[in-house]
């Protein structure tokens, strides 16, 4: 095995480790950004795709758990800091940390509540992006 073959193997290894970057290239690395979509567009996709539609719906509903957890965490830890702390920056830091911790905990609860660990979350989001891209292409050529 020569140095070139070894180098190629190393490159393939790191390409597979960073394959998730292809998602970001598809979403963020565009010359012309996709137009904004509305809630009605998302509902149309959910109704039209029997495989990824329900997954995308569960992903969108799971955000409520993260937001709720962030609010509860911020209120609790911020309230404790407000009551016992003598410094305003301590209150701000505690509120921020409480929000972050609550959001992570809420996301974890949603992961189990909706069984998101069984889903291809990135695939569902990408499928929606592909669908929206195709719809945008049809709308721009027909109009």
N, C-alpha and C positions, 0 to 999 in steps of 0.2 A: 504494500500500500504506500503510495507516494504522498508527498506533501499536498499535492493538488486534490487528491481524493479525500484526504483527511480534512482539508479546508472545506471542501464541498459538504462533507458530512456534518461538520460543525455549523455551517451556514443553514443546512436543512433543519438541524436541531433547533437553532435559535429562531428560524422562521416559524416553526410549529409552536414554539413557546410564545411568540408575539403575534399569533394569528388573530387575536382579538383586535389588533390595530386595524385590520381590514374593515371592521365595523365602523370605526371612527372615520376612516378614509371615505367610506360610502356616505356617511351622514354629514361629516363636516368638511371633507376635502373636495368640495365641488367648485367648479368655476362659477356656475349660476345657481344660487341657492333655490331650494324648493319653496314654493309659496306656503304661507301659513295654512294650516288645516284647522277646521272647526270641530266641535264636538259631534256635529251631524256627520262629518266625514268619517270620524272614528267609528261611530255607530253603524254607518254604511259598510265599513270594512268588517266589523264584527259580525254583521248579518250575512255578509257575502262569503266569508271564509270559514268553513266548518271546522278546520283544524286549528288555525292560529287565531281566529276570532275570539273564541272563548278564553284562550290564553291571554290575549291582549286585554280583554275585559277584566280578567282576574288581576292582571298586573296593574291596571288603572285603579281598580278598587282597593288594592293593597296599599296605595299611597295614603289612604285615609288613616290607616293604622299608624303610619310613620308620622303624619301630621298630628294626630291625636296624642301619640306618645311624646312628641316634641313639646306640645302645649302643656301636657301634664308634668313632664320633667322640668320644663322651664318654670312653671308656676310653683312646683314643690321646692326645688332647690333654690330658686330665686326668693321664694317666700321665707325659707329658713335663713338665707343669707341676709335678707332685709331685716329680719327680726333680731338676729344675733351679731351681725357684722357692723363694724364701725366705719368701714371704708366703702365708698361708692364703687370703686373699681372691683372690689371683691364681690359686690352684688352683681355687677355686670358679668364678670367672669363666671360666677356660679350659675347665673341664669343661662348663659351661653352653653356651659358644660351640661347643665340639666336638659336643655333642649337637644343637644347633640346625643346625649345618652338615651333620652326618651325616644328620639327618632330611630336610633339603632335598635333599641328594644322593641319598638313598635314594628319595625321592618321584620324583625325576627319572628314576632308573633304572626304577622301576616304571611310570612314564608310557610309556617305550619298550618295556619288557618285555611289558606287557599291551596296548600300543597304545591307551592311554587317550585320546590326542589325537584319535582317530577317534570317540570316544563322546561322548554328551551326558550328562556326569556329573551335572549339576544336574537334568536331566530324569529320569534313573534314580532319583535320591534322591527327587525330588518324586513320581514315580509310586509309589514305595513308600509315601510318606506318604499319598497319596490312597488307596491300597489299604488301608493300616492304618486310616485314618479310616473307610472304608466298612465294614471288618470290625468295627471297634469299634461303629459305629452298628448293625449287624446284631446283634451280641452284646448290646448294651445294650437293644435293643427286644425281643429274644426272651427275655431273662432276667428 
